[in-house]
Amino acid sequence: MAEDISSTSSNTIPFPTLTIVYLVNQAQQLIDEISQKYNNITVEDCNGFFNDGVKRDYKKITIWSQGIDSLWFNALIARVKEIANVDSVPIVSGGIMYSV
């Protein structure tokens, strides 16, 4: 007898993806908002030279999820830029680092 592979594969849980956002410390109050939207996150302190080559303290927020709500994420990035007075926010998504 042949085993029905399609029913087995449809029962598997897809692996979560990760998105990393580097928040300038001035915008760290947004961590609570992120944790309310996505409960599987980690927060780490780090340093970086992301904005204009100036060393700054950052909060590295790693979000483990099945997908990020793009409208919410774009609004979050806009608020980070406004609060921290920066032109771009570094993120990692799909294994690629870029600034938005």
C-alpha positions as CSV (number, residue, x, y, z in Angstrom):
1,M,0.0,0.0,0.0
2,A,1.2,3.5,-0.8
3,E,1.4,5.9,2.1
4,D,-0.4,9.2,1.7
5,I,2.4,11.7,1.8
6,S,0.3,14.8,1.2
7,S,-1.6,14.4,4.5
8,T,1.7,14.1,6.4
9,S,3.2,17.2,4.8
10,S,0.1,19.3,5.4
11,N,0.3,18.5,9.2
12,T,3.8,19.9,9.6
13,I,4.3,23.2,11.2
14,P,6.4,25.6,9.1
15,F,9.6,26.8,10.7
16,P,9.4,30.4,11.9
17,T,11.5,33.1,10.2
18,L,13.5,35.7,12.0
19,T,13.6,39.4,11.6
20,I,16.2,41.5,13.4
21,V,15.7,45.2,14.1
22,Y,18.5,47.4,15.5
23,L,16.8,50.0,17.7
24,V,18.8,53.1,18.7
25,N,18.5,53.3,22.5
26,Q,16.4,56.5,22.2
27,A,13.6,54.2,20.7
28,Q,13.8,51.4,23.3
29,Q,10.3,52.3,24.6
30,L,9.1,50.6,21.4
31,I,10.3,47.2,22.7
32,D,7.1,46.8,24.7
33,E,5.0,47.5,21.6
34,I,7.0,44.9,19.7
35,S,6.6,42.3,22.4
36,Q,2.8,42.8,22.5
37,K,2.6,42.2,18.8
38,Y,5.1,39.3,18.7
39,N,5.7,37.3,21.9
40,N,8.7,35.4,20.6
41,I,11.4,38.0,20.7
42,T,14.9,38.4,22.2
43,V,16.5,41.7,23.2
44,E,20.3,42.2,23.4
45,D,22.5,45.2,24.0
46,C,25.0,45.9,21.2
47,N,27.0,48.7,19.6
48,G,27.1,49.6,16.0
49,F,28.2,52.1,13.4
50,F,25.0,52.0,11.3
51,N,24.0,55.6,11.1
52,D,26.7,57.9,9.6
53,G,29.5,55.7,10.9
54,V,29.0,57.0,14.4
55,K,29.2,54.5,17.2
56,R,25.9,54.2,19.1
57,D,24.3,51.8,21.5
58,Y,21.5,49.7,20.1
59,K,19.0,47.1,21.2
60,K,19.1,44.2,18.9
61,I,15.5,42.9,18.7
62,T,15.1,39.4,17.2
63,I,11.5,38.6,16.2
64,W,10.7,34.9,15.6
65,S,7.4,34.6,13.7
66,Q,5.6,33.0,10.9
67,G,5.6,36.4,9.2
68,I,5.7,40.1,10.0
69,D,2.7,42.4,9.5
70,S,4.1,44.8,6.9
71,L,1.8,47.8,7.7
72,W,2.6,47.5,11.4
73,F,6.3,47.1,10.7
74,N,6.4,50.1,8.4
75,A,4.7,52.3,11.0
76,L,7.1,51.0,13.6
77,I,10.1,51.9,11.4
78,A,8.7,55.4,10.9
79,R,8.2,55.9,14.6
80,V,11.8,54.7,15.3
81,K,13.1,57.3,12.8
82,E,11.1,60.0,14.3
83,I,11.9,59.2,18.0
84,A,15.6,58.6,17.4
85,N,16.1,61.3,14.7
86,V,17.8,58.9,12.3
87,D,17.4,58.6,8.5
88,S,17.4,54.8,8.4
89,V,16.9,51.7,10.6
90,P,19.1,48.6,10.1
91,I,17.2,45.4,9.8
92,V,17.9,41.8,8.8
93,S,15.3,39.8,7.0
94,G,15.6,36.7,4.9
95,G,19.3,36.6,5.8
96,I,20.0,40.0,4.2
97,M,20.9,43.1,6.2
98,Y,19.7,46.4,4.9
99,S,18.5,49.8,6.1
100,V,15.0,51.2,5.6
